[in-house]
Amino acid sequence: MLDPGTLPLLKEGKNLLAFSGGVDSSALFFLLLEANIPFDIALVNYHTRQQSNIEAEYAVELARRFDKRCFIHDVHLDHSNFEAAARQVRYGFFAKLCEQNGYTNLMTAHQLDDRLEWFLMQLSKGAGLYELSGLQTIEHFSDHTRIRPLLQQSKAALLAYLEQNDLHYFMDDSNDDERYKRNFFRHQFAAPLLQKYTPGIRRTLNFLQEDSLSVSNKVPDVTTINKLFYFQTPDSRRITLLSIDKRLKADGFLMRQGDKNRLKGENELVVGRRYSVSITPTFTLIAPYESAVMTKDFKEACRKLHIGPDIRPYLFNHMDIFKKIREVLRRKG
């Protein structure tokens, strides 16, 4: 059931599994054992349900039984956009574990249902090929590779595997709450479609994934100076936005649709009060959002280089970086 294309990376690398105790990650856990692939597990306990502590205890016990390391992160979130905040915490935790422990691969248990739900949500709000293709089997980040070995399998197939082998798993009742957009799309559209058209849907999503590579190949290379990222601004605003989105996603940050829409017509933007983006005629700059009281001469130097006001405080606070990026912009100006 594991995607054969992921096996060479998994067998050669040091692997961390994002585990929850649900159907998908439990199936992946036991499938990895069957394939003799070494791995450890990590779980985030948000303490939103009574069952979450039991799931964390099960993860610890499962790791002990099969001689795995188990990392648990306890967090309490009070956030208006819980799903986005939870994702940020989750992938931040996983990235830190990869960095501290030398994991080269982070495995997640996303499957075919997840791909279709994403596709339908993007379709409903207007999207291009890059967005519609959604989850990729293998994604390379600066410090690790994210691998999804179950993208070809439906949730029904994974559930059948667990039941047939009498393997334990947990069901999250919150997945039935259609107040969450993903749950609404799952129950109203994705699940009925998959019941009838699984093979065709799988082929279509695989074709989209292959076709999206043609778009990804046009994304320019990104250069890093400390925490500042820059790349040569493409002729296409569409490719520019995809490049920004991909870079922020690599940092574990998902741009809101409203910010994406604003960048279609604006060259400067503070994104999520975390990043400053400046699109100049030659290069696009992305840096952490900071504040500073800047000199008039510095502002004028930035203006001549077409560097927008929102990113200037970061450059003022890090003058060594400013001097380097100034030389880059002058050479191309």
C-alpha positions as CSV (number, residue, x, y, z in Angstrom):
1,M,0.0,0.0,0.0
2,L,3.0,2.3,0.4
3,D,3.8,4.3,-2.7
4,P,6.8,2.5,-4.3
5,G,8.3,5.8,-5.4
6,T,8.9,6.8,-1.8
7,L,10.6,3.6,-0.6
8,P,14.2,4.5,-1.7
9,L,14.2,7.7,0.2
10,L,12.6,6.1,3.3
11,K,15.1,3.2,3.3
12,E,18.1,5.5,3.0
13,G,17.0,8.3,5.3
14,K,16.3,8.9,9.0
15,N,12.5,9.1,9.3
16,L,10.0,10.8,11.6
17,L,6.3,10.0,11.4
18,A,3.7,12.6,12.2
19,F,1.4,10.4,14.3
20,S,-2.1,11.0,15.8
21,G,-3.5,7.6,16.5
22,G,-6.2,8.0,13.9
23,V,-7.0,5.8,10.9
24,D,-4.4,7.2,8.5
25,S,-1.3,7.5,10.8
26,S,-2.1,4.2,12.5
27,A,-2.2,2.5,9.1
28,L,1.0,4.1,8.0
29,F,2.7,3.1,11.3
30,F,2.0,-0.6,10.8
31,L,2.7,-0.5,7.0
32,L,6.1,1.0,7.7
33,L,6.8,-1.8,10.2
34,E,5.8,-4.4,7.6
35,A,8.2,-2.8,5.1
36,N,11.1,-2.8,7.6
37,I,11.5,0.9,7.4
38,P,13.1,2.5,10.5
39,F,11.3,5.5,12.0
40,D,10.3,7.4,15.1
41,I,7.0,9.1,15.9
42,A,5.9,12.6,17.0
43,L,2.5,13.7,18.2
44,V,1.0,17.1,19.1
45,N,-1.6,17.1,21.9
46,Y,-3.9,20.1,21.6
47,H,-6.0,19.1,24.6
48,T,-9.2,20.0,22.8
49,R,-10.9,16.6,23.5
50,Q,-10.9,14.3,26.5
51,Q,-9.7,11.5,24.2
52,S,-6.5,13.4,23.2
53,N,-4.7,12.4,26.4
54,I,-5.5,8.7,25.8
55,E,-4.2,9.0,22.2
56,A,-0.9,10.5,23.5
57,E,-0.6,7.7,26.0
58,Y,-1.2,5.2,23.3
59,A,1.5,6.7,21.1
60,V,4.0,6.4,24.0
61,E,3.0,2.8,24.6
62,L,3.1,1.9,20.9
63,A,6.6,3.4,20.6
64,R,7.8,1.5,23.6
65,R,6.4,-1.8,22.3
66,F,8.1,-1.4,18.9
67,D,11.3,0.3,20.2
68,K,10.7,3.7,18.7
69,R,11.4,7.1,20.0
70,C,8.2,9.1,20.8
71,F,8.1,12.9,21.0
72,I,5.0,14.6,22.5
73,H,4.3,18.3,22.3
74,D,1.5,19.6,24.6
75,V,-0.1,22.9,23.5
76,H,-3.2,24.8,24.4
77,L,-4.4,27.2,21.6
78,D,-6.8,30.0,22.1
79,H,-7.0,31.3,18.5
80,S,-9.9,32.5,16.3
81,N,-8.4,30.5,13.4
82,F,-7.6,27.2,15.2
83,E,-6.8,25.1,12.2
84,A,-4.2,27.5,10.8
85,A,-2.7,28.0,14.2
86,A,-2.6,24.3,14.9
87,R,-0.9,23.6,11.6
88,Q,1.7,26.3,12.3
89,V,2.5,24.8,15.7
90,R,2.5,21.2,14.4
91,Y,4.9,21.7,11.5
92,G,7.1,24.0,13.6
93,F,7.4,21.2,16.2
94,F,8.2,18.6,13.5
95,A,10.8,20.9,11.8
96,K,12.5,21.5,15.1
97,L,12.7,17.8,15.8
98,C,14.2,17.2,12.3
99,E,16.8,19.8,12.9
100,Q,17.7,18.7,16.5
101,N,17.8,15.0,15.8
102,G,19.0,14.8,12.2
103,Y,15.8,13.4,10.7
104,T,16.0,13.7,6.9
105,N,12.4,12.7,6.2
106,L,9.1,13.8,7.7
107,M,6.3,11.4,6.9
108,T,2.7,12.4,7.0
109,A,-0.3,10.1,6.5
110,H,-2.3,12.2,4.0
111,Q,-4.3,10.0,1.6
112,L,-6.5,10.2,-1.5
113,D,-9.5,11.6,0.4
114,D,-7.4,14.5,1.6
115,R,-6.3,15.2,-2.0
116,L,-9.8,15.3,-3.3
117,E,-11.0,17.5,-0.4
118,W,-8.2,20.0,-1.1
119,F,-9.0,19.9,-4.8
120,L,-12.7,20.7,-4.2
121,M,-12.0,23.5,-1.8
122,Q,-9.6,25.1,-4.2
123,L,-12.0,24.6,-7.1
124,S,-14.8,26.4,-5.2
125,K,-12.8,29.6,-4.5
126,G,-11.0,29.8,-7.8
127,A,-7.6,28.3,-8.4
128,G,-5.0,27.5,-11.0
129,L,-3.1,24.3,-11.8
130,Y,-0.6,24.7,-9.0
131,E,-3.2,25.1,-6.3
132,L,-5.5,22.4,-7.7
133,S,-2.7,19.8,-7.7
134,G,-2.4,20.2,-4.0
135,L,-0.5,17.7,-1.9
136,Q,2.7,16.3,-3.4
137,T,4.1,12.9,-2.7
138,I,7.6,14.3,-2.1
139,E,8.5,17.8,-1.2
140,H,12.0,19.1,-0.5
141,F,12.5,21.7,2.2
142,S,15.8,23.3,3.3
143,D,16.4,21.0,6.2
144,H,14.3,17.9,5.5
145,T,12.1,16.2,2.9
146,R,8.3,15.8,3.5
147,I,7.0,12.4,2.2
148,R,3.4,11.3,1.9
149,P,3.5,7.5,1.2
150,L,-0.3,7.0,1.2
151,L,-1.5,9.5,-1.4
152,Q,-2.7,6.7,-3.7
153,Q,-4.8,5.0,-1.0
154,S,-8.4,5.9,0.0
155,K,-9.4,6.2,3.6
156,A,-11.7,3.3,3.1
157,A,-8.8,1.1,2.0
158,L,-6.7,2.1,5.0
159,L,-9.6,1.4,7.4
160,A,-10.2,-2.0,5.8
161,Y,-6.5,-2.8,6.3
162,L,-6.7,-1.9,10.0
163,E,-9.9,-3.9,10.5
164,Q,-8.6,-7.0,8.6
165,N,-5.5,-7.1,10.7
166,D,-7.2,-6.2,14.0
167,L,-5.1,-3.1,14.6
168,H,-6.1,-0.4,17.0
169,Y,-6.9,3.1,16.0
170,F,-8.9,6.1,17.3
171,M,-11.8,7.9,15.7
172,D,-12.0,11.7,16.1
173,D,-15.6,12.8,16.5
174,S,-14.7,16.4,15.5
175,N,-14.3,15.1,11.9
176,D,-18.1,14.9,11.7
177,D,-18.6,18.5,12.6
178,E,-19.5,20.2,9.3
179,R,-19.0,23.7,10.7
180,Y,-15.4,23.1,9.6
181,K,-15.1,23.7,5.9
182,R,-13.0,20.6,5.2
183,N,-15.5,18.4,7.0
184,F,-18.3,19.9,5.0
185,F,-16.6,19.2,1.7
186,R,-15.7,15.7,2.9
187,H,-19.2,14.6,3.8
188,Q,-21.1,16.5,1.2
189,F,-19.0,16.0,-1.9
190,A,-15.7,14.0,-1.5
191,A,-17.0,10.9,0.2
192,P,-19.9,10.3,-2.2
193,L,-17.6,10.9,-5.2
194,L,-15.0,8.4,-4.0
195,Q,-17.6,5.8,-3.3
196,K,-18.3,5.6,-7.1
197,Y,-15.3,7.0,-8.9
198,T,-12.2,6.3,-6.9
199,P,-10.0,5.0,-9.8
200,G,-10.8,7.9,-12.1
201,I,-10.3,10.4,-9.3
202,R,-6.9,8.9,-8.5
203,R,-5.8,9.1,-12.1
204,T,-7.0,12.7,-12.5
205,L,-5.2,13.8,-9.3
206,N,-2.0,12.0,-10.4
207,F,-2.2,13.8,-13.8
208,L,-2.6,17.1,-12.1
209,Q,0.5,16.4,-9.9
210,E,2.6,15.6,-12.9
211,D,1.3,18.6,-14.9
212,S,2.0,20.9,-12.0
213,L,5.7,20.1,-12.2
214,S,5.8,22.2,-15.4
215,V,4.7,25.2,-13.3
216,S,7.0,24.4,-10.4
217,N,10.0,24.2,-12.8
218,K,9.4,27.9,-13.7
219,V,9.7,29.0,-10.1
220,P,13.1,30.8,-9.7
221,D,15.8,29.7,-7.3
222,V,15.7,31.4,-3.9
223,T,18.8,32.8,-2.3
224,T,19.0,33.1,1.5
225,I,20.9,35.7,3.5
226,N,20.3,35.0,7.2
227,K,16.5,35.2,7.4
228,L,16.0,37.2,4.3
229,F,15.0,35.4,1.0
230,Y,15.2,36.9,-2.4
231,F,14.8,35.7,-6.0
232,Q,14.8,37.3,-9.4
233,T,11.3,38.6,-10.1
234,P,9.7,36.6,-13.0
235,D,8.0,38.3,-15.9
236,S,4.8,36.6,-14.8
237,R,3.0,38.0,-11.7
238,R,1.4,34.6,-11.3
239,I,4.8,32.8,-11.0
240,T,6.0,35.6,-8.6
241,L,3.0,34.8,-6.3
242,L,3.6,31.1,-6.6
243,S,7.3,31.6,-5.6
244,I,6.3,33.7,-2.6
245,D,3.7,31.2,-1.5
246,K,6.1,28.3,-1.9
247,R,8.8,30.0,0.1
248,L,6.5,30.8,3.0
249,K,5.0,27.3,2.9
250,A,8.6,26.0,3.3
251,D,8.7,28.0,6.5
252,G,5.5,26.3,7.6
253,F,3.3,29.4,6.9
254,L,0.2,29.3,4.7
255,M,-0.8,32.6,3.1
256,R,-4.4,33.6,3.5
257,Q,-6.3,34.0,0.2
258,G,-6.9,37.7,1.0
259,D,-3.1,38.3,1.0
260,K,-2.7,36.4,-2.2
261,N,-5.3,38.5,-3.8
262,R,-3.7,41.7,-2.6
263,L,-0.3,40.7,-4.0
264,K,-1.9,40.4,-7.5
265,G,-2.0,44.2,-7.6
266,E,0.4,45.4,-4.9
267,N,4.1,45.3,-4.6
268,E,4.4,45.6,-0.8
269,L,2.6,43.7,1.9
270,V,3.0,42.5,5.5
271,V,1.7,38.9,5.5
272,G,0.2,37.7,8.8
273,R,2.3,40.2,10.7
274,R,5.2,37.8,10.3
275,Y,6.7,38.5,6.9
276,S,7.3,41.6,4.8
277,V,7.2,41.2,1.1
278,S,8.7,43.6,-1.4
279,I,8.4,43.0,-5.2
280,T,10.9,45.1,-7.0
281,P,11.3,45.3,-10.8
282,T,14.4,43.1,-10.5
283,F,14.1,41.0,-7.3
284,T,11.5,40.0,-4.9
285,L,12.5,40.2,-1.2
286,I,10.9,38.3,1.8
287,A,12.0,39.0,5.4
288,P,10.6,38.8,8.9
289,Y,8.4,41.7,9.8
290,E,10.1,44.1,12.1
291,S,9.8,47.8,13.2
292,A,12.5,50.5,13.4
293,V,13.1,54.2,13.5
294,M,15.0,54.7,10.3
295,T,17.2,57.6,9.1
296,K,16.1,59.8,6.2
297,D,19.2,58.8,4.2
298,F,18.4,55.1,4.6
299,K,14.8,55.6,3.4
300,E,16.0,57.5,0.4
301,A,18.6,54.7,-0.4
302,C,15.8,52.2,-0.3
303,R,13.5,54.3,-2.4
304,K,16.1,54.5,-5.2
305,L,16.4,50.7,-5.1
306,H,12.6,50.3,-5.3
307,I,12.6,48.6,-1.9
308,G,9.2,49.1,-0.3
309,P,8.6,50.7,3.1
310,D,7.4,47.5,4.9
311,I,10.6,45.6,4.5
312,R,12.9,48.5,5.2
313,P,12.9,48.1,9.0
314,Y,14.3,44.6,8.8
315,L,17.1,45.8,6.5
316,F,17.8,48.8,8.7
317,N,18.1,46.5,11.8
318,H,20.4,44.3,9.8
319,M,22.7,46.6,8.0
320,D,25.1,43.9,6.9
321,I,22.2,42.2,5.0
322,F,21.2,45.5,3.5
323,K,24.6,46.1,2.1
324,K,24.6,42.7,0.5
325,I,21.2,43.1,-1.0
326,R,22.0,46.6,-2.2
327,E,24.9,45.3,-4.2
328,V,22.6,42.6,-5.8
329,L,20.0,45.2,-6.8
330,R,22.6,47.6,-8.2
331,R,24.1,44.9,-10.4
332,K,20.7,44.1,-11.9
333,G,19.3,47.6,-11.8
